[in-house]
Each structure stands twice: as structure tokens, then as C-alpha cells.
């Protein structure tokens, strides 16, 4: 097996988790040429990746269908031995079906899976089974002896150099944003956490350019008399993916929601405290770092979880799954890391 392509055109967190398959394939077939297909914007995850040969980019925002055809042509020209399609949508199913690959592998929930050479049952709701284990079943089609690996990103030396100026003293990172409201620990709770934080180093707020405003609101909500206020720095929008991961890697602890920054932490084995509001880690998206902590309400709420994915608002209006998380739960992981 010398020429393999992995397809994952979902959002960034899903792409990071799919790097687990890349690690497994490289471990089993170290001389193989491995390509990956991603949506435009996620290609930066693979800058200087040591064993991803080509990144094929699908621009869905402009000329979606014309660009879809271009991707299909690239796939067919490459003459892959195997296509592993992690996505369950029609567009990627057709790429797989018409790829010309000897092995066309994907999940049975893909509407065009009947055209694949091998389809694998997707264990979507199997409690306790991590997403990387679900995806790993696709790689096992090629070789039952293949090894399950954790996801991994490869920040370059330049990425570590970019963040070096922020590492002159111990620091923690918080990633307060999420695409979904009910996955997002509230800004008032972040401010409450920071007001009582017993930590002598810096606190860096991280995220994309669109998250900068949330960071500013959190800082503005910190008590003027708090000793931490002048040590909280809003770095949202300052770094691209791999540089942000490099910053997380050096942190004493990373506080994240059930969202992409958690998977970034896992992919560089950074210590992480993952906060679950409306969702639960048993859905298969838990942290994978050696030092991982789960934070969620200790109350038995009949409404939690309210869905596999987040929602734009709490369906019942109270958001108790977030508001009943106690501050002692937030501080406990940091105390454990400091004891290390």
C-alpha cells in the first residue's frame, strides 16, 4: 500500500481528530505517500507535516461545484491504492466512488456507500467509544494489525519561536469561545473563575480573530481589585493554528470548551481541562492528552445532554448545565498540575 488518500472536509476539530488515521497509516506503511483532502481554511494544519505529501483543498465558499470537480480530477489523476473517507456526506461519497482506487473505504451512513468496495458501520451513539476509535475502524480494513494512534499536529520551529516571548514565566491558556452557545462556558463564569484564581503567572486568552471580543468582555468583567487582572492577556486572533498549538503545549494547563482547542491540546499532548456544558465526553469527543481533566456539573440534570452537538441557545432558558459548575471544580485540575 504505497499511495493513500484520506478525506475529511468537516470542521477543524474533526480534521485534527482525523490525524489519528494519518499516524496509524504512517506507522503501518512508513514509505507510503499519504495525501489528505480538506476544506479551504484547514490546509494550514498540515504546513510542513513530515509525512503528508499533498493537501488537496476544496473551496466550498466560491464556485463550490466547479471546485468539487477539480478535486475529483486531482483524486483520479493521483491513482490511489486506497481512499479512506471519514466524512458521511454525499459530495465526499462521490469522490470516493469515482476515485478509481482499489480500496474505496467509508462509513455505511454515506449515501453513496453502496459504491464503495468496503463500508464500515458507523458507531455514532456508542457511549464511551472515542471518535478516533470510530474512524480507526476504516483504517483496519487495510490491515487488521494496524495500530491505533492519537491525533498529532506538527508545529514548526518557527511556530515555537513566535510564542517564545510569551513563555518567560509559567502561564495557563483559556479558550472561551465555541461555535455553539451551549458548548460555551459563560463569560460571567470565566470572570468569576479568574477573580478567584490563585496563580502567579500569566493567563492567555486564545482563539480565532472572531473570538477577540469575547476575550475583551471577559477581561472587562474581572474585578478591578483582582490581582490577576493585569496578568490576563487577550491573544485571540494573534496566532494561526500551529502556533496556537505550540503555545498550548508549553502551558501549565489549558482550559477549553468541548471544541477545537481541546483537540489541538490533544494533538500536541498539552495538559488540558475540558469543560462540558450541554454535551458529555461519552459522545466520543473527550480529551486525549496524558494530563486530561473533565469538568462538568455535578448535578443530575434531566436535560443534560440536550443533544450530540451544541445549540444556539439553552432550550429551557436556564443554562443550568453551565451555571451549576462550581469554581472548586475549575481550580482542582490546576492544583493537581502545580503539585506535579
VEXDREN-2710 file (C-alpha; in Angstrom, 1 decimal):
% VEXDREN-2710
k/r/px/py/pz
1/UNK/0.0/0.0/0.0
2/UNK/2.0/2.9/-1.3
3/UNK/-0.5/5.6/-2.3
4/UNK/-3.3/6.5/0.2
5/UNK/-5.7/9.4/0.4
6/UNK/-7.8/10.4/3.5
7/UNK/-10.8/12.6/3.0
8/UNK/-12.0/14.8/5.9
9/UNK/-13.7/18.1/4.8
10/UNK/-15.5/18.8/8.1
11/UNK/-14.7/21.5/10.6
12/UNK/-11.3/22.0/12.1
13/UNK/-11.8/19.9/15.2
14/UNK/-12.8/16.9/13.2
15/UNK/-9.8/17.3/10.9
16/UNK/-7.5/17.4/13.9
17/UNK/-9.0/14.1/15.1
18/UNK/-8.6/12.6/11.7
19/UNK/-4.8/13.0/12.0
20/UNK/-5.0/9.9/14.2
21/UNK/-5.6/7.9/11.0
22/UNK/-2.6/9.6/9.3
23/UNK/-0.5/8.5/12.3
24/UNK/-1.8/4.9/12.1
25/UNK/-1.2/4.7/8.3
26/UNK/2.3/6.1/8.6
27/UNK/3.2/3.6/11.4
28/UNK/2.0/0.7/9.3
29/UNK/3.2/1.9/5.9
30/UNK/6.2/4.2/6.6
31/UNK/7.2/4.5/2.9
32/UNK/3.6/5.2/1.6
33/UNK/2.7/8.6/0.1
34/UNK/-0.2/9.9/2.1
35/UNK/-2.5/12.8/0.9
36/UNK/-5.4/14.4/2.6
37/UNK/-8.5/16.3/1.3
38/UNK/-9.7/19.2/3.4
39/UNK/-12.0/22.2/3.1
40/UNK/-10.3/25.5/2.3
41/UNK/-9.0/27.1/5.6
42/UNK/-7.9/23.9/7.2
43/UNK/-4.9/23.3/5.0
44/UNK/-2.7/25.3/7.4
45/UNK/-2.9/22.4/9.8
46/UNK/-0.5/20.4/7.6
47/UNK/2.1/23.0/6.9
48/UNK/5.5/21.2/7.0
49/UNK/3.8/18.0/8.0
50/UNK/6.5/15.3/8.0
51/UNK/4.6/12.6/6.1
52/UNK/1.6/14.2/4.4
53/UNK/2.7/14.6/0.8
54/UNK/-0.1/16.6/-0.7
55/UNK/-3.0/18.6/0.8
56/UNK/-5.9/18.8/-1.7
57/UNK/-8.1/21.8/-0.9
58/UNK/-11.9/22.0/-1.6
59/UNK/-13.0/25.6/-1.7
60/UNK/-16.7/25.3/-0.8
61/UNK/-17.3/29.1/-0.5
62/UNK/-16.7/30.0/-4.1
63/UNK/-17.7/28.0/-7.2
64/UNK/-18.5/25.1/-4.9
65/UNK/-19.4/22.6/-7.6
66/UNK/-16.7/23.7/-10.1
67/UNK/-14.1/23.2/-7.4
68/UNK/-15.7/19.9/-6.4
69/UNK/-15.0/18.7/-10.0
70/UNK/-11.4/19.9/-9.7
71/UNK/-10.9/17.9/-6.5
72/UNK/-12.3/14.8/-8.2
73/UNK/-9.9/15.2/-11.1
74/UNK/-6.9/15.5/-8.7
75/UNK/-8.0/12.4/-6.9
76/UNK/-8.4/10.4/-10.1
77/UNK/-5.0/11.6/-11.5
78/UNK/-3.3/10.5/-8.3
79/UNK/-4.3/6.9/-8.9
80/UNK/-4.5/6.0/-5.2
81/UNK/-4.3/2.4/-3.9
82/UNK/-6.8/3.3/-1.2
83/UNK/-9.2/6.1/-0.4
84/UNK/-10.3/6.4/3.3
85/UNK/-13.3/8.7/3.6
86/UNK/-14.0/9.8/7.1
87/UNK/-16.9/12.0/6.0
88/UNK/-20.5/10.8/5.8
89/UNK/-21.8/13.3/3.2
90/UNK/-22.7/12.8/-0.5
91/UNK/-20.1/15.0/-2.0
92/UNK/-17.2/13.0/-0.5
93/UNK/-19.0/9.8/-1.2
94/UNK/-19.0/10.5/-4.9
95/UNK/-15.3/11.4/-4.8
96/UNK/-14.7/8.0/-3.2
97/UNK/-16.9/6.1/-5.6
98/UNK/-15.3/7.6/-8.7
99/UNK/-11.7/7.8/-7.4
100/UNK/-10.5/4.7/-9.3
101/UNK/-8.8/3.4/-6.1
102/UNK/-8.6/-0.3/-5.5
103/UNK/-9.9/0.2/-1.9
104/UNK/-12.8/2.6/-1.5
105/UNK/-13.4/2.7/2.2
106/UNK/-16.0/4.7/4.1
107/UNK/-18.9/4.6/6.6
108/UNK/-22.2/3.0/5.8
109/UNK/-24.0/6.2/6.5
110/UNK/-22.6/7.9/3.5
111/UNK/-25.4/7.9/0.9
112/UNK/-23.0/6.5/-1.8
113/UNK/-21.5/3.8/0.4
114/UNK/-23.1/1.2/-1.9
115/UNK/-20.5/2.2/-4.4
116/UNK/-17.6/1.6/-2.0
117/UNK/-15.5/-1.5/-2.0
118/UNK/-15.7/-1.6/1.8
119/UNK/-18.2/0.1/4.1
120/UNK/-17.9/0.2/7.8
121/UNK/-20.7/0.6/10.3
122/UNK/-20.5/4.0/12.0
123/UNK/-21.0/3.6/15.8
124/UNK/-22.3/7.1/16.2
125/UNK/-24.1/6.7/19.5
126/UNK/-22.0/4.0/21.2
127/UNK/-21.3/5.5/24.6
128/UNK/-17.7/5.6/25.6
129/UNK/-16.2/5.0/22.1
130/UNK/-14.0/7.9/21.1
131/UNK/-14.3/9.4/17.7
132/UNK/-10.7/8.3/16.8
133/UNK/-11.7/4.7/17.6
134/UNK/-14.8/5.0/15.3
135/UNK/-12.5/6.4/12.5
136/UNK/-9.9/3.8/13.2
137/UNK/-12.3/1.1/12.0
138/UNK/-11.8/2.5/8.5
139/UNK/-8.0/2.0/8.6
140/UNK/-8.4/-1.5/9.9
141/UNK/-9.9/-2.5/6.6
142/UNK/-6.5/-2.2/5.0
143/UNK/-4.7/-4.2/7.8
144/UNK/-6.2/-5.7/10.9
145/UNK/-2.9/-5.4/12.6
146/UNK/-2.6/-1.6/12.2
147/UNK/-2.0/0.4/15.4
148/UNK/-4.4/2.9/16.9
149/UNK/-2.6/6.2/17.4
150/UNK/-3.6/9.5/19.0
151/UNK/-4.1/12.6/16.7
152/UNK/-0.9/14.7/16.2
153/UNK/0.0/18.1/14.9
154/UNK/3.5/19.2/14.0
155/UNK/4.2/22.9/14.8
156/UNK/7.4/24.0/13.1
157/UNK/10.4/25.6/14.8
158/UNK/9.0/29.0/13.6
159/UNK/5.7/28.4/15.4
160/UNK/7.6/27.8/18.7
161/UNK/9.7/30.9/18.0
162/UNK/6.5/33.0/17.6
163/UNK/5.2/32.2/21.0
164/UNK/8.6/32.2/22.8
165/UNK/8.2/35.8/24.0
166/UNK/5.1/34.7/26.0
167/UNK/6.8/31.9/27.8
168/UNK/9.2/33.8/30.1
169/UNK/7.1/32.7/33.1
170/UNK/4.5/30.0/33.9
171/UNK/1.2/30.5/32.2
172/UNK/-2.2/29.0/31.6
173/UNK/-4.4/29.3/28.4
174/UNK/-8.1/29.6/28.3
175/UNK/-10.1/29.2/25.1
176/UNK/-13.5/30.6/26.0
177/UNK/-15.3/30.6/22.6
178/UNK/-17.2/28.0/20.7
179/UNK/-19.3/28.0/17.6
180/UNK/-22.2/26.7/19.7
181/UNK/-23.6/28.8/22.6
182/UNK/-24.4/25.7/24.8
183/UNK/-20.9/24.4/24.5
184/UNK/-19.5/27.7/25.7
185/UNK/-18.7/28.3/29.4
186/UNK/-20.4/31.7/30.0
187/UNK/-18.3/34.9/30.1
188/UNK/-19.6/35.6/33.6
189/UNK/-18.3/32.3/34.8
190/UNK/-14.9/32.8/33.2
191/UNK/-14.7/36.2/35.0
192/UNK/-15.7/34.5/38.3
193/UNK/-13.0/31.9/37.8
194/UNK/-10.3/34.5/37.1
195/UNK/-11.4/36.6/40.1
196/UNK/-10.6/33.7/42.4
197/UNK/-7.7/32.3/40.6
198/UNK/-4.6/31.6/42.7
199/UNK/-1.9/31.6/40.1
200/UNK/1.2/33.8/39.9
201/UNK/1.9/33.6/36.2
202/UNK/0.2/34.9/33.1
203/UNK/-3.2/33.9/31.7
204/UNK/-3.5/33.9/27.9
205/UNK/-6.9/34.0/26.2
206/UNK/-6.6/32.2/22.9
207/UNK/-8.9/31.7/19.9
208/UNK/-9.5/33.0/16.4
209/UNK/-9.9/36.6/15.3
210/UNK/-13.7/36.4/15.9
211/UNK/-13.1/35.4/19.5
212/UNK/-11.2/38.6/20.4
213/UNK/-14.4/40.4/21.5
214/UNK/-15.3/37.6/23.9
215/UNK/-11.8/37.9/25.4
216/UNK/-12.2/41.6/25.9
217/UNK/-15.6/41.2/27.6
218/UNK/-14.1/38.7/30.0
219/UNK/-11.2/40.9/30.9
220/UNK/-13.6/43.9/31.4
221/UNK/-15.6/41.7/33.8
222/UNK/-12.7/40.9/36.1
223/UNK/-12.8/42.8/39.3
224/UNK/-10.7/46.0/39.3
225/UNK/-9.2/44.9/42.7
226/UNK/-8.3/41.4/41.4
227/UNK/-4.5/40.7/41.4
228/UNK/-4.9/38.7/38.2
229/UNK/-6.4/41.5/36.0
230/UNK/-3.1/42.9/34.8
231/UNK/-1.8/39.4/34.0
232/UNK/-4.6/38.4/31.7
233/UNK/-3.6/38.9/28.0
234/UNK/-6.0/38.6/25.1
235/UNK/-4.1/36.8/22.3
236/UNK/-7.2/35.7/20.4
237/UNK/-6.5/36.2/16.7
238/UNK/-2.8/36.6/17.1
239/UNK/-1.7/33.1/16.0
240/UNK/-2.6/30.6/13.3
241/UNK/-3.4/27.0/14.2
242/UNK/0.0/25.5/14.7
243/UNK/1.4/28.5/16.6
244/UNK/-1.6/28.4/18.9
245/UNK/-0.9/24.7/19.5
246/UNK/2.7/25.5/20.2
247/UNK/1.6/28.0/22.9
248/UNK/-0.8/25.4/24.4
249/UNK/2.0/22.8/24.5
250/UNK/4.0/24.9/26.9
251/UNK/1.1/25.9/29.2
252/UNK/0.8/24.7/32.8
253/UNK/-2.8/23.9/31.9
254/UNK/-5.2/24.7/29.1
255/UNK/-8.9/25.4/30.0
256/UNK/-11.1/24.7/26.9
257/UNK/-14.7/24.0/26.0
258/UNK/-15.8/20.9/24.1
259/UNK/-14.5/22.4/20.9
260/UNK/-11.5/22.6/18.6
261/UNK/-8.9/23.9/21.1
262/UNK/-9.4/20.8/23.1
263/UNK/-8.4/18.7/20.1
264/UNK/-5.4/21.0/19.5
265/UNK/-4.3/20.3/23.0
266/UNK/-4.7/16.5/22.5
267/UNK/-2.7/16.7/19.2
268/UNK/0.4/18.2/21.0
269/UNK/-0.2/16.3/24.2
270/UNK/-0.7/19.5/26.2
271/UNK/-2.3/19.4/29.7
272/UNK/-6.0/20.2/29.4
273/UNK/-9.1/20.8/31.5
274/UNK/-12.1/20.3/29.3
275/UNK/-15.4/22.0/30.3
276/UNK/-18.6/20.3/29.2
277/UNK/-21.8/22.3/29.4
278/UNK/-24.6/20.8/27.3
279/UNK/-22.6/17.9/25.9
280/UNK/-20.8/15.0/27.6
281/UNK/-17.4/13.3/26.9
282/UNK/-19.1/10.0/26.4
283/UNK/-20.3/11.2/23.0
284/UNK/-16.7/10.4/21.9
285/UNK/-15.0/13.8/21.9
286/UNK/-13.1/13.7/25.1
287/UNK/-9.5/15.0/25.6
288/UNK/-6.7/12.6/24.8
289/UNK/-3.7/14.3/26.5
290/UNK/-1.8/12.4/29.2
291/UNK/-2.8/15.0/31.7
292/UNK/-6.6/15.4/31.0
293/UNK/-9.4/16.6/33.3
294/UNK/-13.1/16.7/32.8
295/UNK/-15.2/19.5/34.3
296/UNK/-19.0/19.3/34.2
297/UNK/-21.9/19.9/36.5
298/UNK/-22.2/17.5/39.5
299/UNK/-26.0/18.0/39.5
300/UNK/-28.2/15.3/37.9
301/UNK/-29.9/17.4/35.3
302/UNK/-32.7/15.6/33.3
303/UNK/-32.0/18.0/30.3
304/UNK/-28.2/17.2/30.0
305/UNK/-27.2/16.3/27.4
306/UNK/-29.7/18.1/25.2
307/UNK/-28.1/16.8/22.0
308/UNK/-25.0/15.4/20.5
309/UNK/-23.9/18.8/19.2
310/UNK/-24.3/22.2/20.7
311/UNK/-27.3/24.6/20.3
312/UNK/-27.6/28.3/19.7
313/UNK/-29.4/28.7/23.0
314/UNK/-30.4/26.7/26.0
315/UNK/-33.8/25.0/25.0
316/UNK/-35.1/25.6/28.5
317/UNK/-33.7/29.1/29.0
318/UNK/-31.8/28.5/32.3
319/UNK/-28.4/27.0/31.0
320/UNK/-28.0/25.1/34.3
321/UNK/-25.5/22.7/32.8
322/UNK/-23.0/25.6/32.7
323/UNK/-24.2/27.8/35.6
324/UNK/-24.1/24.9/38.1
325/UNK/-20.4/24.1/37.5
326/UNK/-18.6/25.1/40.8
327/UNK/-15.4/27.1/40.9
328/UNK/-13.7/24.5/43.1
329/UNK/-14.1/22.1/40.1
330/UNK/-12.3/24.7/37.9
331/UNK/-9.4/25.2/40.3
332/UNK/-8.9/21.5/41.2
333/UNK/-7.1/20.5/37.9
334/UNK/-4.7/23.4/38.2
335/UNK/-3.8/22.5/41.8
336/UNK/-3.0/18.9/40.6
337/UNK/-0.8/20.2/37.8
338/UNK/1.0/22.6/40.2
339/UNK/1.7/19.6/42.5
340/UNK/3.4/17.8/39.6
END
